[in-house]
Amino acid sequence: MTDTTTTPALSRRERVQAPRLFDTWTKKILAILFVVAIFAVPLMTADSYVLTVLATAATAAIAASGLNLLTGYAGQISLGHAFFVGAGAFSAQVLGGQWGLPFLLWLPLSAMFAGVLGLVVAPFALRLRGPYLAIVSLGLVYIGIYAARNLTALTGGLNGTAVTAGVAIGPLDFAKLRIGPYIFTREQGIFFLCWLVLALVLLMTANIVRSRSGRAMQAIRDHDLAAEVLGVRRLPTVMNAFVVSSMLGGLGGGLLAVLLQYIRPENFGLDLSIQYVAIIVIGGLASIWGPVLGALFIGLVPVAAIWLAGFLPFISKPGQEGGLSVSGFGLVVYGVLIVVFLLFRRGGLISFFRIRRRASHTPPPQTPAADNAPETPSAPEATHT
């Protein structure tokens, strides 16, 4: 005989679904506070230095979110993220400055240009793993610097180029922001712009991580062989992460170019790549808010170095010769912090904000009907005759 017993179909509520984006009140409150802070900070201070540091942290968090997607969620080590950031920065000036495209065109196009470069590089780079991939990606940084120095018509060569791309959305110009009777400085307007774009990037990355593609990335990261046995194709999955990571790097680079107003090829060297690695490690790998915390923390390192230059003789102040420069001191601090966090706090800064839930060992309560029901042996496997 043939067993014709059929299993009832699962309802939509019973199916395995991705976790909700804001599944707890803590996440909802933090999201609300984040949005409130975006509008409150520029209204509370007009200090150009403070606003510039915070806006720079926002652009770094945008680019680091892409690296976190590749390294934290997909498990691929990359030291060439500065290459895509620089591609986005110079393309922003070409598209928005030289060609005069509006903000809503040149910003996504600069991100797409970096994504296309990532799409070209990914099939060759991602065939390697571990330290070999890190070395290949490191070569991209020097290729980018060499190309930027020689493409003088587009990048200005060794001297760099001024960034004149506009940041206006219709009548709303963030460089000359005016809302009703309130007139904001350029630093305040750029702060609004960078942090609002960062909020959209965090929302996008959170949804990517929750999607089927995001879960495939995490499966490849945890055990690539087992994931491939289950039907997850490694190369297309990691290529998706690489391309999205490149696009976010280009997006952050475009906003960084507008913020700095002058860029040079040396701005996108190895030290910038190390800075992004430090951001995701210190902030917390494989976390949405980790790049934000890491970027804010790393953004304070140059500020602290300038302050310490008045007390420590081996640190030279900006403009002075001799001793360890502020940027050199920052690289030393980045390296030390990476080692410290990897050894003692692998979860990064975000781990301090996570509530540890104790696993309950109490067995689940049973209904009276289940207690009184007689035990039945398990059904044998169906046989076909």
PELIN-V410892 format. One record per residue. N is the residue number from 1. OMEGA is omega in degrees with one decimal (NA if undefined). Layout:
<<N OMEGA> <N OMEGA>>
This chain:
<<1 179.2> <2 179.2> <3 -177.9> <4 -179.8> <5 -179.2> <6 177.8> <7 -179.8> <8 -179.5> <9 178.6> <10 176.3> <11 -179.8> <12 -179.0> <13 -176.4> <14 -178.9> <15 177.9> <16 -178.6> <17 177.0> <18 178.5> <19 179.5> <20 -176.3> <21 177.6> <22 -173.8> <23 178.3> <24 178.1> <25 178.4> <26 179.2> <27 179.4> <28 -179.6> <29 178.9> <30 178.7> <31 178.6> <32 179.0> <33 178.8> <34 179.8> <35 179.2> <36 -179.0> <37 179.2> <38 -178.2> <39 -175.4> <40 -174.4> <41 179.3> <42 178.5> <43 -177.6> <44 -178.2> <45 175.5> <46 179.6> <47 -175.5> <48 -178.4> <49 -179.8> <50 -178.9> <51 177.8> <52 177.9> <53 -178.9> <54 177.4> <55 175.7> <56 176.4> <57 178.9> <58 177.9> <59 177.5> <60 179.0> <61 177.8> <62 180.0> <63 -179.5> <64 175.4> <65 175.9> <66 178.0> <67 178.1> <68 176.8> <69 -178.8> <70 -175.3> <71 -175.7> <72 -175.7> <73 179.9> <74 175.0> <75 -179.2> <76 -177.7> <77 179.7> <78 174.9> <79 -176.8> <80 -175.6> <81 179.1> <82 177.5> <83 -178.6> <84 175.2> <85 177.7> <86 177.5> <87 177.6> <88 -178.6> <89 -178.3> <90 177.2> <91 176.7> <92 178.5> <93 179.0> <94 -176.0> <95 -176.1> <96 -177.8> <97 -177.4> <98 -177.9> <99 175.8> <100 178.0> <101 178.6> <102 -174.5> <103 -177.1> <104 174.8> <105 -173.7> <106 -179.3> <107 176.9> <108 178.8> <109 177.1> <110 175.6> <111 178.7> <112 177.6> <113 176.5> <114 177.5> <115 177.1> <116 176.4> <117 176.4> <118 178.2> <119 178.8> <120 -175.6> <121 -170.0> <122 -177.0> <123 -179.8> <124 -175.4> <125 -172.9> <126 171.4> <127 176.0> <128 -177.9> <129 172.7> <130 -176.7> <131 179.5> <132 176.1> <133 179.0> <134 -179.3> <135 179.3> <136 178.9> <137 176.6> <138 177.6> <139 178.3> <140 -179.0> <141 -177.8> <142 173.7> <143 179.3> <144 179.3> <145 179.1> <146 -179.9> <147 -179.1> <148 179.3> <149 -174.2> <150 176.7> <151 -172.0> <152 -179.4> <153 -178.1> <154 -172.5> <155 -176.4> <156 178.2> <157 -177.6> <158 -177.1> <159 -179.0> <160 -177.0> <161 173.9> <162 -178.3> <163 -178.3> <164 179.6> <165 -179.7> <166 -179.5> <167 -178.4> <168 172.9> <169 -175.2> <170 179.2> <171 -175.8> <172 179.8> <173 -176.4> <174 176.2> <175 177.8> <176 -171.2> <177 176.8> <178 179.3> <179 -177.5> <180 179.3> <181 -174.6> <182 177.8> <183 -177.4> <184 175.8> <185 179.3> <186 -179.8> <187 178.0> <188 179.5> <189 178.7> <190 175.8> <191 176.9> <192 -175.1> <193 -175.3> <194 -176.8> <195 174.5> <196 176.0> <197 177.5> <198 178.1> <199 177.8> <200 179.4> <201 178.6> <202 178.1> <203 -179.7> <204 -179.0> <205 177.4> <206 178.4> <207 176.3> <208 -179.0> <209 -179.7> <210 -175.7> <211 177.7> <212 178.5> <213 178.8> <214 177.9> <215 175.6> <216 176.7> <217 -178.7> <218 176.1> <219 176.4> <220 179.8> <221 -174.4> <222 179.1> <223 -173.0> <224 -178.6> <225 178.6> <226 179.0> <227 179.0> <228 175.9> <229 180.0> <230 174.7> <231 178.4> <232 -179.5> <233 -172.5> <234 -172.1> <235 177.6> <236 -179.4> <237 -178.8> <238 176.2> <239 176.4> <240 179.0> <241 -178.4> <242 -178.7> <243 178.6> <244 177.2> <245 178.8> <246 179.7> <247 178.0> <248 174.3> <249 177.1> <250 177.2> <251 176.7> <252 178.4> <253 177.8> <254 178.3> <255 177.7> <256 178.8> <257 178.6> <258 -179.6> <259 -177.1> <260 -179.4> <261 175.2> <262 -176.8> <263 177.9> <264 179.8> <265 -177.6> <266 176.9> <267 -173.4> <268 -179.3> <269 -176.9> <270 -178.9> <271 178.2> <272 176.4> <273 177.6> <274 178.0> <275 179.1> <276 175.8> <277 178.3> <278 -178.7> <279 -175.8> <280 178.4> <281 -179.2> <282 179.4> <283 -179.9> <284 178.5> <285 176.7> <286 174.7> <287 -177.4> <288 -175.7> <289 -179.3> <290 178.4> <291 178.8> <292 179.1> <293 179.5> <294 -179.7> <295 177.0> <296 -179.5> <297 -179.5> <298 179.0> <299 179.4> <300 -178.4> <301 177.0> <302 177.5> <303 178.1> <304 180.0> <305 178.4> <306 179.0> <307 -179.2> <308 -180.0> <309 177.9> <310 -177.7> <311 -177.8> <312 -174.5> <313 -176.9> <314 176.4> <315 -179.6> <316 177.7> <317 178.5> <318 -178.8> <319 -179.7> <320 179.0> <321 -179.2> <322 179.7> <323 -179.0> <324 -179.1> <325 179.7> <326 178.6> <327 177.4> <328 176.1> <329 178.3> <330 178.2> <331 177.8> <332 179.9> <333 178.7> <334 -179.4> <335 179.7> <336 -178.7> <337 177.6> <338 -179.5> <339 -177.8> <340 -177.7> <341 178.2> <342 -178.9> <343 -170.2> <344 -178.0> <345 -175.2> <346 178.5> <347 179.7> <348 -178.7> <349 -177.6> <350 -178.8> <351 177.3> <352 -177.0> <353 179.8> <354 178.9> <355 179.7> <356 179.0> <357 179.1> <358 179.0> <359 -179.2> <360 179.3> <361 179.5> <362 -179.0> <363 -179.3> <364 -179.8> <365 179.1> <366 178.6> <367 178.2> <368 -180.0> <369 179.1> <370 179.9> <371 -175.9> <372 -176.9> <373 178.3> <374 179.9> <375 179.2> <376 178.4> <377 -179.7> <378 -178.2> <379 178.3> <380 178.3> <381 -179.6> <382 177.0> <383 -178.5> <384 179.1> <385 NA>>
